[in-house]
Structures are given as C-alpha cells and as structure tokens.
Amino acid sequence: MADVRCPNCKGPLKGFRDLEPDEIPAAEAAVSQYPGERDEHFRPQAYHRCTEPGCRRIQRKDNWRLGANLPEGF
C-alpha cells in the first residue's frame, strides 16, 4: 500500500492499494479514454485504488494525475 495524492479526497496523502480482480474490467473501461492507455495493452498492476471510504479513484502508480473513477457500486 502506498500513500499518494488523491484528487478526489484532497488534503493529506491517502492510502492506495492494488486493484482487486473484480475491479480490473471496470478500471480498464474507465481509463481507456486516455490516448496513452488506449494504444497499449491494459496493465492492471500499473494502477492502484484509493482506500478512503466512498472514494472510487483509481490512478497510475507512476502518475497520480492519470486516473479515473470506477462506476457506482465499487
């Protein structure tokens, strides 16, 4: 788990964890809008998810600005 910036939660650094298997298809669909990700094979290990309650933010481990929100229900 890493502590990084979460644009959704603001404030101090937040905890992030690796994606769970059921989140991977939704994460792939959420980030497919980005040209750099659309051109490459989706790599779930390159993403992690915010652990704050109610936050659905996923983002690249190497670039916190590149991310999206998982759909409702996650």
C-alpha positions as CSV (number, residue, x, y, z in Angstrom):
1,M,0.0,0.0,0.0
2,A,1.2,3.5,-0.9
3,D,0.4,6.9,0.4
4,V,-0.1,9.3,-2.5
5,R,-2.2,12.3,-3.6
6,C,-5.8,11.7,-4.4
7,P,-7.6,14.4,-6.4
8,N,-11.0,13.2,-5.2
9,C,-10.2,13.3,-1.5
10,K,-7.9,16.4,-1.4
11,G,-5.9,17.1,1.8
12,P,-3.1,15.0,3.0
13,L,-1.7,11.9,1.2
14,K,-4.1,8.9,1.1
15,G,-3.6,5.2,1.2
16,F,-3.9,3.3,-2.0
17,R,-4.0,-0.5,-2.7
18,D,-3.6,-2.7,-5.7
19,L,-6.8,-3.4,-7.8
20,E,-8.9,-6.4,-6.8
21,P,-9.7,-8.9,-9.6
22,D,-13.4,-7.7,-9.8
23,E,-12.3,-4.1,-10.3
24,I,-9.9,-4.8,-13.2
25,P,-12.5,-4.8,-16.1
26,A,-14.1,-1.6,-14.7
27,A,-10.7,0.1,-14.4
28,E,-9.8,-0.8,-17.9
29,A,-13.0,0.7,-19.2
30,A,-12.5,3.8,-17.1
31,V,-9.0,4.6,-18.3
32,S,-9.5,3.6,-21.9
33,Q,-10.4,7.2,-22.8
34,Y,-6.8,8.2,-22.4
35,P,-4.8,8.0,-25.6
36,G,-1.7,6.6,-24.0
37,E,-3.7,3.8,-22.4
38,R,-5.8,3.2,-25.4
39,D,-2.8,2.5,-27.5
40,E,-1.3,0.0,-25.1
41,H,-2.4,-3.3,-23.5
42,F,-4.0,-2.5,-20.2
43,R,-1.8,-3.4,-17.3
44,P,-3.7,-3.6,-14.0
45,Q,-0.5,-3.8,-12.0
46,A,0.3,-0.2,-13.1
47,Y,-2.8,1.1,-11.2
48,H,-4.0,1.3,-7.6
49,R,-7.1,2.5,-5.8
50,C,-7.8,4.9,-3.0
51,T,-8.7,3.3,0.3
52,E,-10.7,6.2,1.7
53,P,-14.3,5.2,2.4
54,G,-16.6,6.1,-0.5
55,C,-13.8,7.0,-2.9
56,R,-13.7,5.2,-6.2
57,R,-10.5,6.8,-7.6
58,I,-8.0,4.6,-9.5
59,Q,-4.8,6.1,-10.8
60,R,-1.5,5.1,-12.3
61,K,1.2,4.3,-9.7
62,D,3.7,6.4,-11.6
63,N,1.5,9.4,-12.4
64,W,-1.3,10.4,-9.9
65,R,-2.8,12.8,-12.5
66,L,-3.7,9.9,-14.8
67,G,-6.7,8.2,-13.4
68,A,-10.4,7.9,-13.3
69,N,-13.3,6.9,-11.1
70,L,-14.8,3.4,-11.0
71,P,-18.5,3.2,-11.7
72,E,-21.1,3.4,-8.9
73,G,-21.2,0.2,-6.9
74,F,-17.4,-0.2,-6.5
